[in-house]
Amino acid sequence: MQEKKNHWLSQIGRQVAKQVLNLTGNKKDYVLVKSGYVGKKIDYSALWDGETFSAVAGEILSQGRTLMSLQRLHVLWQAVGNTVDVPGDVAEVGVFRGGSTYFLARACSKLGAKHLALHAIDTFEGHASGTITSADSYHKEWMFADTSYEAVCEYLAEFDFVCVHKGEFSAVSPNLRSSHYRLVHIDTDLFQPTLNCLNYFLPRLSPGGILLIDDYLGRKCPGVTSAVHEFLAAHPFFDIWFCQTEQIVLVLRDVKRA
């Protein structure tokens, strides 16, 4: 009963706040937030790198080939910028329609990351059979199957340093030729594939290299959070950056690994 009452009061508060905003608020500068309060809009432009990021991100988002938000793309952009001088290649696991891979490739080019290969890995058929566990209750095999290997290859063809690999990660990884990585973007949504990626790339990650995991603390991807916590418990030699974008950044310290 109390829960229903609280929900009702929250709805009333939200409606009142909305009316106040409609009557007296400046909609250009203020917005109604989830909690029912009127909050000032945040201008992220001061944090971005001038027109370059905005232009690249705007182009990618307009193409409708990624589910990543502008804020998530900016975290990815910063990860590229902070690993320009770190030796090794780049990998993305969980490519979907190729939008974030295209963004990574453009970011590498714009920010001066040189002498690298970018490995883009996906089943291009949705979640692989047998990879969904009890920790991934929101996910089904058919999800993210609305793509194709051929279409993504064509989309990324302008980048001669991008290598597209078709298959589930554990099947593809033995064929990857890179021995060192500077940046790895993991976006598998699932517990076991995320943990597999983390364990595979750890011994191949250069000091100062970054593991960027998407959907960390995401409500529909609890398996990702569990995988990250299990991994960090066993390998406590990362600098950890928690983001307010359902991403987590792990930066490898220059220390001897067990």
C-alpha positions in Angstrom: 0.0 0.0 0.0 2.8 2.4 0.9 4.6 1.7 -2.3 1.5 2.6 -4.3 1.1 5.7 -2.3 4.7 6.7 -3.0 4.3 6.0 -6.7 1.1 8.2 -6.7 2.8 11.0 -4.9 5.7 10.8 -7.3 3.4 11.1 -10.3 1.6 14.1 -8.7 4.9 15.8 -8.1 6.0 15.2 -11.6 2.8 16.6 -13.0 3.1 19.7 -10.8 6.7 20.2 -11.8 5.8 19.8 -15.5 3.1 22.5 -15.1 5.5 24.8 -13.4 8.0 24.3 -16.2 5.4 24.9 -18.8 4.1 28.1 -17.2 7.2 29.8 -15.9 10.3 27.8 -16.9 12.8 28.4 -19.7 12.7 25.2 -21.7 15.8 26.2 -23.5 17.9 26.0 -20.2 15.8 23.8 -18.0 14.3 20.3 -18.2 12.1 18.0 -16.2 14.2 15.2 -14.7 13.1 11.7 -13.8 12.7 12.5 -10.1 10.1 15.0 -10.8 12.2 18.1 -10.3 13.1 20.9 -12.7 16.8 20.8 -13.4 19.2 22.9 -15.4 20.3 21.4 -18.6 24.0 20.4 -18.7 26.1 21.8 -21.6 28.7 19.1 -22.4 30.3 21.1 -25.3 32.9 22.7 -23.0 34.2 19.1 -22.2 34.4 18.1 -25.9 37.4 18.7 -28.2 36.1 21.5 -30.3 34.3 20.8 -33.5 36.2 17.6 -34.4 34.4 15.3 -32.0 31.0 16.9 -32.6 31.4 16.5 -36.3 32.5 12.9 -36.2 29.9 11.8 -33.6 27.2 13.7 -35.3 28.0 11.9 -38.6 27.9 8.5 -36.9 24.7 9.1 -35.0 22.9 10.5 -38.1 23.6 7.2 -39.9 21.7 5.2 -37.4 24.3 2.4 -37.2 25.0 2.5 -33.5 23.0 2.4 -30.2 25.6 4.4 -28.4 24.7 7.9 -27.1 26.7 11.0 -27.7 28.0 10.8 -24.1 29.2 7.2 -24.6 30.9 8.1 -27.8 32.8 10.9 -26.1 34.1 8.4 -23.5 35.3 6.3 -26.4 36.8 9.3 -28.1 38.8 10.1 -24.9 40.0 6.5 -24.7 41.4 6.8 -28.2 43.1 10.1 -27.3 44.6 8.7 -24.2 46.2 5.7 -25.9 47.7 7.4 -29.0 51.2 6.8 -27.7 50.5 3.4 -26.2 51.9 0.6 -28.4 49.5 -2.0 -29.8 46.4 -2.5 -31.8 42.7 -1.7 -31.2 39.8 -4.2 -30.9 36.1 -3.9 -30.6 34.0 -6.9 -29.6 30.3 -6.4 -30.3 30.1 -4.5 -33.5 26.4 -4.8 -34.5 26.0 -2.5 -37.5 29.5 -1.1 -37.4 28.7 2.5 -36.2 31.0 2.4 -33.2 33.8 0.7 -35.2 33.5 3.5 -37.8 33.6 6.0 -35.0 36.7 4.3 -33.6 38.4 4.3 -36.9 37.7 8.0 -37.5 38.8 8.9 -34.0 42.1 7.0 -34.5 42.7 8.9 -37.7 41.7 12.4 -36.3 43.6 12.0 -33.1 46.8 10.7 -34.7 46.8 7.1 -33.6 49.1 5.4 -36.1 50.6 2.0 -37.1 47.7 -0.1 -35.8 45.1 -2.6 -36.8 41.5 -2.3 -35.6 39.9 -5.7 -35.1 36.0 -5.6 -35.3 34.5 -8.8 -34.0 30.8 -9.9 -34.0 28.7 -12.9 -34.8 26.5 -10.6 -37.0 23.7 -13.0 -36.2 22.8 -11.9 -32.7 23.9 -13.6 -29.5 25.6 -16.9 -30.1 23.9 -20.1 -29.0 25.1 -21.1 -25.5 26.5 -17.8 -24.4 23.4 -16.6 -22.5 23.5 -17.5 -18.8 21.2 -17.0 -15.8 23.0 -13.7 -15.3 21.6 -12.4 -18.6 17.9 -12.7 -18.1 17.0 -9.8 -20.3 18.7 -11.2 -23.4 17.6 -13.6 -26.2 19.6 -15.2 -29.0 17.8 -13.2 -31.7 18.7 -9.8 -30.3 21.0 -7.7 -32.4 20.7 -10.0 -35.4 19.4 -7.1 -37.6 22.8 -6.7 -39.3 25.1 -8.6 -41.6 28.8 -9.3 -42.0 28.7 -8.2 -45.7 27.0 -4.9 -45.0 29.4 -4.0 -42.2 32.4 -4.9 -44.3 31.2 -2.6 -47.1 30.4 0.2 -44.6 34.0 0.0 -43.1 35.8 -0.6 -46.4 37.3 2.9 -46.6 39.6 2.1 -43.6 42.4 -0.2 -44.7 43.5 -0.8 -41.1 40.1 -2.3 -40.1 39.8 -6.1 -40.0 36.2 -7.5 -39.6 35.9 -10.9 -38.1 32.7 -13.0 -38.1 32.0 -15.3 -35.2 31.6 -15.7 -31.5 34.6 -14.2 -29.7 36.0 -17.4 -28.2 36.0 -19.0 -31.7 37.6 -15.9 -33.4 40.2 -15.0 -30.8 42.7 -17.9 -31.7 42.9 -16.4 -35.2 43.7 -12.9 -34.1 47.3 -12.1 -35.1 47.9 -9.0 -32.9 50.1 -9.6 -29.8 49.6 -6.3 -28.1 46.6 -3.9 -27.7 46.3 -0.3 -26.7 42.5 -0.1 -26.5 39.8 -2.7 -26.4 36.1 -1.8 -26.5 33.9 -4.6 -25.1 30.2 -4.4 -25.9 28.8 -8.0 -25.7 26.0 -7.4 -23.2 26.5 -10.8 -21.6 28.4 -12.3 -18.6 30.5 -15.0 -20.2 31.6 -13.3 -23.4 32.6 -10.2 -21.4 34.6 -12.3 -19.0 36.2 -14.2 -21.9 37.2 -10.9 -23.5 38.7 -9.5 -20.3 40.7 -12.7 -19.7 41.9 -12.9 -23.3 43.1 -9.3 -23.6 44.6 -8.9 -20.2 48.0 -10.6 -21.0 48.0 -8.8 -24.4 47.2 -5.3 -23.0 50.1 -2.8 -23.1 50.9 -0.8 -19.9 48.7 2.3 -20.1 46.3 0.4 -22.3 42.5 0.7 -21.8 39.8 -1.9 -21.5 36.5 0.0 -22.0 33.4 -2.0 -21.1 30.0 -0.9 -22.2 26.7 -1.5 -20.3 28.5 -1.6 -16.9 25.8 -1.2 -14.2 23.2 -1.3 -17.0 19.8 -2.5 -15.7 19.4 -4.9 -18.6 23.0 -6.2 -18.6 23.6 -7.4 -15.0 25.9 -10.1 -16.4 28.4 -7.5 -17.6 28.7 -5.9 -14.2 29.2 -9.4 -12.6 31.9 -10.2 -15.1 33.8 -7.0 -14.5 33.6 -7.5 -10.7 34.8 -11.1 -10.9 37.7 -10.0 -13.2 38.8 -7.1 -11.0 38.7 -9.3 -7.9 41.3 -11.5 -9.5 43.3 -8.8 -11.2 43.6 -5.7 -9.0 46.1 -3.7 -10.9 44.0 -1.4 -12.9 43.2 2.3 -12.4 39.4 2.4 -12.6 37.3 5.2 -14.0 33.5 4.9 -13.2 31.4 6.8 -15.8 27.9 8.1 -15.5 27.2 6.5 -18.9 26.9 2.8 -18.0 30.6 2.4 -19.0 33.7 1.5 -17.0 37.3 2.3 -18.0 40.1 0.1 -16.8 43.6 1.5 -17.3 46.4 -1.0 -16.9 49.1 0.2 -14.6 52.8 -0.4 -15.5 53.3 -3.2 -13.0 54.3 -6.8 -13.0 51.3 -9.0 -13.5 50.8 -12.3 -11.6 
